[in-house]
């Protein structure tokens, strides 16, 4: 398992009975996690001192129960990067801390390249991976179907003093965008992709991961440059194990470009238990 263990401002303190106890800067949050099926003792006093707790609704969604004054927004640092954190209606905060291991991987390749790399971040969300690549010296094209998420990513770029770096911010359907890039003949040296299990594009386009991922990966392979350096495919879909993603990247990309593919779960260290919480899967071609 690849572990995101370089955080200072974020900490996964404890896990028990379907919930995470987390520190986001100075703010303590309790959030649900359905894979935490163990019922260990909650001995840490912070379980009773949290600023807020997210409750799921049986009809979908949920709401925050606030115990202490909770800012509408605050900042979190990861190295040189600064992210704006906001408690959202579906338990999220705008950051997936476990993804830091992927940010570090991409940054290392970009910094050690013999030229400036051109990177495409698909389903780019609030731009954490985009900022990591910009900070490492890459040119980046950031694509997400949500106007609000792209705006949030731009705000993160300003907070990280990276707004003057070479980046394109696009609100677009990722599949349609890649198809246009193929027709235009545009190429990328690295692609980062974190697709949802299900989603809709800005024009109502429907995305279903299991039905469309393989053909989309084939399409993406056509816009990799002849000297491409990496492809990062991440998934939180439980029915898509890392070995399946590794198989797809191997059959599509290694066949064309050579190189190698590896895959594994990614996770976060849990302070109180000393164990690691699995938080998704990643396959990487390089």
C-alpha positions as CSV (number, residue, x, y, z in Angstrom):
1,X,0.0,0.0,0.0
2,X,1.2,3.5,-0.8
3,X,0.7,5.8,2.2
4,X,0.3,9.6,2.4
5,X,2.4,10.1,5.5
6,X,3.9,13.6,4.9
7,X,1.0,15.7,6.2
8,X,1.4,18.2,9.0
9,X,-1.9,20.1,8.8
10,X,-4.0,17.0,8.4
11,X,-4.2,14.0,10.7
12,X,-6.4,10.9,10.8
13,X,-6.6,10.5,14.5
14,X,-8.8,7.4,15.0
15,X,-11.4,5.2,13.2
16,X,-14.2,3.3,14.7
17,X,-17.8,2.1,14.0
18,X,-18.1,3.6,10.6
19,X,-16.5,7.0,11.3
20,X,-13.2,8.9,11.0
21,X,-11.9,11.3,13.7
22,X,-9.8,13.8,11.8
23,X,-7.8,17.0,12.4
24,X,-8.0,19.6,9.6
25,X,-5.6,22.2,10.8
26,X,-7.1,23.2,14.2
27,X,-10.5,21.9,13.3
28,X,-11.7,18.4,14.5
29,X,-14.3,16.7,12.3
30,X,-16.1,13.4,12.5
31,X,-17.0,12.0,9.1
32,X,-18.6,8.7,8.0
33,X,-16.7,6.0,6.2
34,X,-18.6,2.8,5.3
35,X,-15.6,0.6,5.1
36,X,-14.7,1.2,8.8
37,X,-16.6,-1.9,10.0
38,X,-14.7,-2.4,13.2
39,X,-16.0,-1.3,16.6
40,X,-12.9,-0.4,18.5
41,X,-13.0,1.6,21.7
42,X,-13.1,5.3,21.3
43,X,-10.6,6.2,24.0
44,X,-9.4,9.5,22.4
45,X,-11.1,12.4,24.2
46,X,-11.3,14.3,20.9
47,X,-14.2,12.1,19.9
48,X,-16.2,14.2,22.4
49,X,-14.6,17.5,21.5
50,X,-15.1,17.7,17.7
51,X,-16.2,20.9,16.1
52,X,-18.7,19.1,13.8
53,X,-20.0,15.7,12.8
54,X,-21.5,14.7,9.5
55,X,-24.7,12.6,9.6
56,X,-25.8,10.7,6.5
57,X,-29.5,10.7,5.6
58,X,-31.3,7.5,4.7
59,X,-32.8,9.3,1.7
60,X,-29.3,10.4,0.4
61,X,-27.0,13.3,1.3
62,X,-26.9,14.4,4.9
63,X,-26.0,17.3,7.1
64,X,-23.4,18.6,9.5
65,X,-24.1,18.7,13.2
66,X,-22.0,21.6,14.6
67,X,-20.9,21.5,18.2
68,X,-18.4,24.4,18.2
69,X,-17.9,27.5,16.0
70,X,-17.0,26.2,12.6
71,X,-15.5,28.5,10.0
72,X,-17.1,28.6,6.6
73,X,-13.7,28.2,5.1
74,X,-10.1,27.8,6.4
75,X,-6.7,26.9,4.9
76,X,-4.6,23.7,5.0
77,X,-0.9,23.5,3.9
78,X,0.8,20.6,2.2
79,X,4.5,21.6,1.7
80,X,4.4,24.8,-0.5
81,X,0.7,24.3,-1.4
82,X,-2.2,26.0,0.4
83,X,-5.7,24.5,0.0
84,X,-9.0,26.1,1.0
85,X,-11.2,23.7,3.1
86,X,-14.9,24.0,3.2
87,X,-17.4,21.5,4.9
88,X,-19.7,20.5,2.0
89,X,-23.2,19.0,1.9
90,X,-21.9,15.5,1.0
91,X,-19.4,15.1,3.9
92,X,-16.4,16.3,1.7
93,X,-14.1,19.2,2.5
94,X,-12.5,19.8,-1.0
95,X,-9.4,17.7,-0.2
96,X,-8.8,13.9,-0.4
97,X,-5.6,13.8,1.8
98,X,-4.7,10.2,0.7
99,X,-4.1,11.6,-2.8
100,X,-0.9,13.3,-1.5
101,X,1.1,10.2,-2.4
102,X,0.0,10.7,-6.0
103,X,0.8,14.4,-6.0
104,X,4.3,13.6,-4.7
105,X,4.8,10.9,-7.4
106,X,3.8,13.3,-10.2
107,X,5.9,16.1,-8.7
108,X,9.0,13.9,-8.6
109,X,8.7,13.0,-12.3
110,X,8.1,16.6,-13.3
111,X,11.0,17.9,-11.3
112,X,13.4,15.3,-12.7
113,X,12.4,15.6,-16.3
114,X,14.8,17.0,-18.9
115,X,12.2,19.5,-20.1
116,X,8.9,21.1,-19.1
117,X,6.2,18.5,-19.1
118,X,2.6,19.2,-20.3
119,X,0.1,17.6,-17.9
120,X,-3.6,17.0,-18.3
121,X,-5.7,16.6,-15.1
122,X,-9.1,15.1,-15.8
123,X,-11.9,15.2,-13.3
124,X,-9.6,17.7,-11.6
125,X,-12.0,18.6,-8.7
126,X,-10.5,21.4,-6.5
127,X,-7.1,21.3,-8.2
128,X,-4.8,19.7,-5.6
129,X,-3.0,17.6,-8.2
130,X,-3.0,20.5,-10.6
131,X,-1.3,22.7,-8.1
132,X,1.3,20.0,-7.2
133,X,2.2,19.7,-10.9
134,X,2.4,23.5,-11.4
135,X,4.5,23.9,-8.3
136,X,6.9,21.2,-9.7
137,X,7.3,23.2,-13.0
138,X,4.8,21.6,-15.4
139,X,2.2,23.2,-17.7
140,X,-1.2,21.9,-16.8
141,X,-4.7,21.7,-18.3
142,X,-7.3,21.2,-15.6
143,X,-10.7,19.9,-16.7
144,X,-13.8,19.3,-14.6
145,X,-17.5,19.4,-15.4
146,X,-18.4,21.5,-12.3
147,X,-18.0,25.2,-12.6
148,X,-18.0,25.5,-8.8
149,X,-15.1,23.0,-8.5
150,X,-13.0,24.8,-11.2
151,X,-13.6,28.1,-9.4
152,X,-12.5,26.5,-6.1
153,X,-9.4,25.2,-7.9
154,X,-8.6,28.7,-9.1
155,X,-8.9,30.0,-5.5
156,X,-6.5,27.3,-4.3
157,X,-4.0,28.4,-7.0
158,X,-4.2,32.0,-5.7
159,X,-3.8,30.8,-2.1
160,X,-0.7,28.8,-3.2
161,X,0.8,31.8,-5.2
162,X,0.5,29.7,-8.4
163,X,-2.1,31.7,-10.3
164,X,0.6,33.1,-12.7
165,X,1.8,29.6,-13.7
166,X,1.0,28.1,-17.1
167,X,-2.5,26.6,-16.5
168,X,-5.7,26.3,-18.4
169,X,-8.9,26.0,-16.3
170,X,-11.7,24.4,-18.3
171,X,-15.3,23.6,-17.3
172,X,-16.1,20.7,-19.7
173,X,-17.1,17.1,-20.1
174,X,-13.9,15.2,-19.9
175,X,-14.7,12.7,-22.7
176,X,-15.7,15.4,-25.1
177,X,-12.7,17.4,-24.3
178,X,-10.2,14.6,-24.9
179,X,-12.0,13.7,-28.2
180,X,-11.5,17.4,-29.3
181,X,-7.8,17.3,-28.2
182,X,-7.4,14.2,-30.3
183,X,-8.8,15.9,-33.4
184,X,-6.7,19.0,-32.8
185,X,-3.5,16.8,-32.5
186,X,-2.7,18.1,-29.0
187,X,-0.5,15.9,-26.9
188,X,0.3,15.5,-23.2
189,X,3.3,14.1,-21.4
190,X,1.4,13.1,-18.3
191,X,-2.3,12.4,-17.6
192,X,-3.9,12.3,-14.2
193,X,-7.4,10.9,-14.0
194,X,-9.7,10.4,-10.9
195,X,-13.1,9.5,-12.5
196,X,-16.3,9.2,-10.4
197,X,-18.4,6.1,-10.4
198,X,-21.2,8.0,-11.9
199,X,-21.6,11.6,-13.0
200,X,-23.0,14.2,-15.4
201,X,-21.2,16.6,-17.6
202,X,-22.1,20.3,-17.9
203,X,-24.4,19.5,-20.7
204,X,-26.1,16.6,-18.9
205,X,-23.8,14.0,-20.4
206,X,-23.9,10.7,-18.3
207,X,-20.8,9.0,-17.2
208,X,-20.9,5.4,-15.9
209,X,-17.4,4.1,-14.9
210,X,-17.7,0.4,-15.6
211,X,-19.3,1.0,-19.0
212,X,-17.0,3.8,-20.3
213,X,-13.7,3.6,-18.6
214,X,-11.9,1.2,-20.9
215,X,-12.9,3.1,-24.1
216,X,-12.0,6.4,-22.4
217,X,-8.5,5.1,-21.5
218,X,-8.1,4.1,-25.1
219,X,-9.1,7.6,-26.2
220,X,-6.7,9.2,-23.7
221,X,-3.8,7.0,-25.0
222,X,-4.1,8.8,-28.3
223,X,-3.2,12.2,-26.8
224,X,-0.1,11.0,-25.0
225,X,3.1,12.4,-26.5
226,X,5.7,10.1,-28.0
227,X,7.9,10.9,-25.0
228,X,5.1,10.7,-22.4
229,X,6.2,10.1,-18.8
230,X,3.3,9.0,-16.7
231,X,-0.4,8.1,-16.4
232,X,-2.1,8.1,-13.0
233,X,-5.5,6.4,-12.8
234,X,-7.3,6.6,-9.4
235,X,-10.6,5.1,-8.3
236,X,-12.8,5.0,-5.2
237,X,-15.2,2.6,-6.8
238,X,-15.2,-0.6,-4.7
239,X,-15.9,-2.8,-7.7
240,X,-12.8,-1.7,-9.5
241,X,-9.7,-3.2,-7.7
242,X,-6.2,-1.9,-8.4
243,X,-5.3,-5.1,-10.3
244,X,-8.1,-4.4,-12.8
245,X,-6.9,-0.9,-13.4
246,X,-3.3,-2.2,-13.8
247,X,-4.6,-4.7,-16.4
248,X,-6.3,-2.0,-18.4
249,X,-3.3,0.4,-18.4
250,X,-1.0,-2.5,-19.3
251,X,-3.1,-3.6,-22.3
252,X,-3.7,-0.1,-23.6
253,X,-0.6,2.0,-22.8
254,X,2.3,-0.4,-22.4
255,X,1.4,-2.0,-25.7
256,X,1.8,1.4,-27.4
257,X,4.5,3.1,-25.3
258,X,6.4,0.5,-23.4
259,X,7.2,1.2,-19.8
260,X,5.6,-0.5,-16.8
261,X,2.5,-0.4,-14.7
262,X,2.1,-0.8,-11.0
263,X,-1.0,-0.7,-8.8
264,X,-1.9,-0.7,-5.1
265,X,-4.3,0.7,-2.6
266,X,-3.5,4.1,-1.2
267,X,-4.1,4.9,2.5
268,X,-3.7,7.2,5.5
269,X,-1.9,6.4,8.7
270,X,-4.1,6.3,11.8
271,X,-2.4,7.9,14.7
272,X,-4.1,6.1,17.6
273,X,-3.8,2.5,16.2
274,X,-0.6,2.8,14.2
275,X,-2.4,1.1,11.3
276,X,-3.3,2.3,7.8
277,X,-6.8,3.0,6.6
278,X,-7.3,2.0,2.9
279,X,-8.7,5.0,1.0
280,X,-9.0,3.9,-2.7
281,X,-6.8,2.4,-5.4
282,X,-4.3,3.8,-7.9
283,X,-2.7,2.3,-11.0
284,X,0.3,4.1,-12.5
285,X,2.1,3.8,-15.8
286,X,5.5,5.3,-16.2
